[in-house]
Amino acid sequence: MREEMKKMIKPVLVAALAAGTILHTPIQTSAKSSSDVQSEIDELQKKQQENNSKQSELEGEINDAKSEQSDNLAEQENLMAKLDDLNNEIDKNENALSDKENEISETNKKIEKISNDIVETEKDIEKREDKLSDRLVSIQQNGGDVQYLQVLMGSKNFSDMVNRLNAVTTIMDSDKELLNGYIQAKQKLEDQKQQREDEKKNLEDQKAKLEDIKADLKSQASEQEELKQQLEEEYEKLGNKILSAEEEKELAANQAEALRLAQENAESEKADLAAQEKAAAEAKAAAEAAKKAAASKSSSSSSASESSSSSKSSNSSSSSNSSSSSSSSSSSSAKSAQAGIFSWPAQGRLSSGFGVRNDPFGSGSSSNHYGQDIANATGTPIHAAASGVVSYSGTMNGYGNVIIITHSINGRTYETLYGHLSSRGVSVGEKVSRGQEIAKMGNTGASTGSHLHFEIHEGKWNGAKSNAVDPMKYF
């Protein structure tokens, strides 16, 4: 049965701080009766009921956290779909912006070409205007252009002169027409240039709108990314919560098995004590019967009287001695109710005590330290502080290698924890004796150097360490 239970136990990871130390002190004991053991059994049964309730509570926490994780994942999936849509929109927007920039660049090239054409046309117009102006001035000053007059004077007859006059007029009209053509061409280029300028402005307005859309899309994407980050962090926290609850639940199962074994031991002890008490009662009854038989054989009443007086004196003395012994035993028991229950688990120096302390890793914060730290070389033997059953042997987050032992002492349940071990020498479900070597000191987990972190819990160990007490009160 125990081997099957061992195979079912899985290593767990639970959060923790750093650890504690102790020297060897002998334990004082007093004789137990079957009623004392029954009290222990009742206490163990009560702890088992609490353990079952705790496991149910942890199961509920795990289911709730898993449900929250499922909702969280659904939100993340919806968010990812929105992010994909936003990123697609951003890509489209980027492409549209790129197209607009290309169009603006092409329009700028067209505007530049038209501007150059306008400059060239203006130069031609200016040249022709100068020539026409020179001709008009010459005609005005000379009563006609000299060249034109020579042409006319060279006429052979009137008909030839008329023809030549028509030719000169045609040339002059042609000059004017050409000039007007250039002016019209210039105006057309100016119109084209203005059209391109308007087109460019329109493209730049579109680009500005696209830039605004791009900024808005990126802002939305940034918000969605932030929300996604928050959801991922929340999911991770829920995962840690589930892990912690599952670890504590499994540890509670280990503790339940340890309590069951402790109850079996107590039941066995109760049966042994009941048998011893019965045998003692039978022996006492036989002794009294023999005493009565001897008294009945007495020959004289005076002898019987003396014997009776002597017997009373003896009984009174015995009763007095018994009362004194009982009082002494009771006083001794009361004195050892706490001090001496546990022995020091390792040799070394106390490096950190129970209570509030500064973070040993230098964060500047302070927190509760739930045990005593004993510093010594790696490999220093670690001993069980009292007899009990191993309820956990594995690794825990923060503690590194750790062992937890469940003890049933004077009708009460205690658990001791040994952390940062370099190696473990006992398994879950194994019975250990006070002073038995169970591990070696080490530096595993969240540790700043080789030491033992030792905790005592009045009741079961739990993740909140609500049952932790200063181990020094027990030495």
Secondary structure by P-SEA (a helix, b strand, c coil): caaaaaaaccbbbbbbcccccbbbbbbbbccccaaaaaaaaaaaaaaaaaaaaaaaaaaaaaaaaaaaaaaaaaaaaaaaaaaaaaaaaaaaaaaaaaaaaaaaaaaaaaaaaaaaaaaaaaaaaaaaaaaaaaaaaaaaaacccaaaaaaaaacccaaaaaaaaaaaaaaaaaaaaaaaaaaaaaaaaaaaaaaaaaaaaaaaaaaaaaaaaaaaaaaaaaaaaaaaaaaaaaaaaaaaaaaaaaaaaaaaaaaaaaaaaaaaaaaaaaaaaaaaaaaaaaaaaaaaaaaaaaaaacccaaaaaaaaaaaaaaaaaaaaaaaaaaaaaaaaaaaaccccccccccccccccccccccccccccbbbbbcbbbbbbccccbbbccccccccccccccccccbbbbbbbcccbbbbbbbccccccccccccccccccccccccccccccccccbbbbbcccccccccccccccccc
